[in-house]
Amino acid sequence: MAEFQWTGTNRQGRTLNGTMEAKSRAGVKEQLEARGIVITNIKGGFDMSTFGVIGSGVKAKELSTFTRQFSVMINAGLPLVGCLQILGRQQENKVFKNIIVEVTNDVEKGGTLAESLGRHKKVFSELYVNMVAAGEQGGILDTILARLADYLEDAATLQSKIKSAMMYPVVVLVVVLVATLAMLIFVIPIFEKMFEDLGGELPAMTQVVVDASDFVQHYVLLILLGIGGIIFAYNAYYKTNSGEKVIDTVKLSLPVFGQINRKMSIARFTRTLGTLTSSGVAILDGLNITAKTAGNRVISDAIMKARVSISGGENIAGPLEESGVFPTMVTQMIAVGEETGGLDEMLVKVADFYDEEVKVMVDGMASTIEPIMIVFLGGFVGALVVAMYLPIFDMIQTVGG
């Protein structure tokens, strides 16, 4: 339990303040609301609900569910604050619950929903906040929230598909590494001692494995530190301007994975821009937002260059085609959308097409990788076993001869 200082107003509008012990700010708010007090501010304490939270602490599924329910409530005619209070009370994630409570307090004080959401950038992206702002200004908040929910659900579905497809090869690789280290550190030294007792020269294949075992045993800590150093150096380099460009360029150039990466970025760009433009966000603002959410620096730079050209009076398709990053089919469909006045619909169609392309490629890659990984694992472990038994076979042949 922690101590919190609170300020609020009662039903008569009188300002009250005091202290209260609770597990979290949400707990303070619930207790005071039960007494008919509307909270205006809560300070102090250590909120245990956020302890140990990495990142935003809110899952994509939780955000999309919140957005969908919010849309339904607004469409049903419930007041904005009432919707937020209901959503806050039924939220099981303590971190998200506290954020909704804070957003509710901000709205009660007279702030707009977009401004209130914008104070929690780790959960509500710039795309989310800008679309909500457009919905508030246009009086179509329920429609905008429904579109946002569709967008979040589609993105989460694709992400889940890719994660599940990559799970198998990652697990197999981990098993291979653990099994190899276990054999090199614990099993092979037993064989090595036995070979020393037998005497004689070891076969070349066996000698390589024994030398590898000796090296790992003596330098295992150094190897782990080296791997950690490489990961640290990679992350540090990627955070630099030039490093991000180089690494993202390499990502797009990789066989198979490069194509998946490119198509994912194009799908994200077209779906985001289509969702924004259909919601009434200006095209230049939309391009600025999509550049930040593209997921690849090369594509992001191409979008920003196109934005500069568009601000000078050009259309969208031309600058995107000149960048050389976007396939001709994409730029041609965008050009058709501009000419017919259905740019938002055309962008969503492109996104649907590339999402499906990514799913097909991921499924194909997963079905190809599985047998390859099985063969690799079996061959690798088999080679180690053969290397260890070669001296025994040689000894049997010598005795038999």
C-alpha positions, 0 to 999 in steps of 0.5 A, a space after each residue: 500500500 502507498 500513500 496518495 494525495 488527492 484533490 477533487 470536488 463533491 456533488 455541491 462543487 466544493 473543492 476537497 483534498 486529503 490523503 489516502 492509502 491504496 495500491 494504485 491511483 486507480 484504487 484511490 479514484 474508485 474509492 473516492 468516486 464511491 463517495 461521490 467525489 470527482 477527482 481532479 488530481 492525484 499525486 504521490 505514492 509508488 504505483 505497484 501496477 506499473 512495477 516491472 512493466 517494459 515498453 507501454 505495458 499495453 498489448 495490441 489486442 487490448 488497445 484494439 478491443 478498447 477502441 472497438 468498445 469505445 466506438 460502439 458506446 459512442 455510436 450508442 449515444 453514451 457521453 464521452 466521459 461515461 464511456 471512458 469511465 465504463 471502459 476504465 472500470 472493466 479494464 483488467 490491465 492495471 497499467 492500461 486502467 490507470 491510463 484510461 483513468 488519467 485520460 478521463 480526468 483530463 477530459 473532465 477538466 475540459 481537454 479534448 480526447 485527442 489531447 488527453 490521449 496524446 499525453 500517453 504516447 507509448 500507448 496511443 500513437 501519433 496515428 491514433 491521436 490524429 485520427 481521433 482529433 479528426 473525428 472530434 472535429 468532424 463529429 464522426 468520432 464513432 466512425 473514426 474509432 471503428 476504422 481505427 479498430 479495423 486498422 489495429 485488428 488487421 495489423 495485429 492479425 498480420 503480426 501474429 501470423 508472422 510471429 507464429 510462422 517464425 516461432 518454429 525455426 527460432 525454437 529449433 535454433 535455440 534447441 540446436 545451440 543448447 544441445 551443441 553447448 551441452 555436448 561440447 561442455 559435458 559429453 565430449 570431455 568424457 569421450 576425450 578422457 576415454 580417447 586419452 586412455 586408449 592412446 593413438 592418433 584421433 581421426 581428423 573429424 574427431 580431433 576438430 570436435 575435441 578441439 572445439 570442446 576444449 575451446 568452448 570450455 576454456 572460453 565460454 565466458 568470453 564467447 558469451 561476452 563477445 555475443 553480448 558485445 556484438 548485440 550491443 554494438 549492433 543496437 548502438 550502430 542502428 541508433 545512429 543516422 548512418 547506421 539506421 540507413 545502412 542496416 535498413 538498406 541491407 534488410 530490404 536486400 536480403 533474399 526472401 526476408 527482404 521481400 517480406 520486409 519491403 511488402 510489410 512496410 508498403 502494406 503498413 504505409 498504404 493502409 495507414 495513409 488510406 485510413 488517415 485520408 478517409 478520416 479527413 486528415 490532410 495528405 501532407 499530415 498523413 504522409 508525415 505520420 506514415 513516414 514515422 510508422 513505415 518501419 524502415 528508414 529507406 521507405 520512410 525517407 522516400 515518403 518524406 521526399 515525396 512529401 516535399 514534392 507534393 507540397 510543391 504541387 505535384 501528385 503523390 504517385 510521381 514522387 513515389 515512383 521516382 524514389 525507386 522504393 515502391 513497385 510500379 503496381 503500387 504507384 500506378 494504383 495510387 495514380 488511378 486513385 488520385 485521378 478518380 478521387 478514390 485515393 483512400 479506397 485504392 490505398 486500402 486495396 493495395 494494403 489488402 493485396 500486400 498483406 495477403 502477399 506477406 501471408 502467402 510468403 510467410 506460409 511458404 517460408 515456414 513450410 520450407 524452413 521446417 524440413 530444412 531445419 529438421 535435416 540441419 538439426 539431424 545432420 549436425 547432431 549426427 555428425 557430432 555422434 559419428 565424430 565421437 564414435 570414429 575412434 571406437 570403430 577404428 579400434 574395433 577394426 584394428 583389433 579385428 584385423 
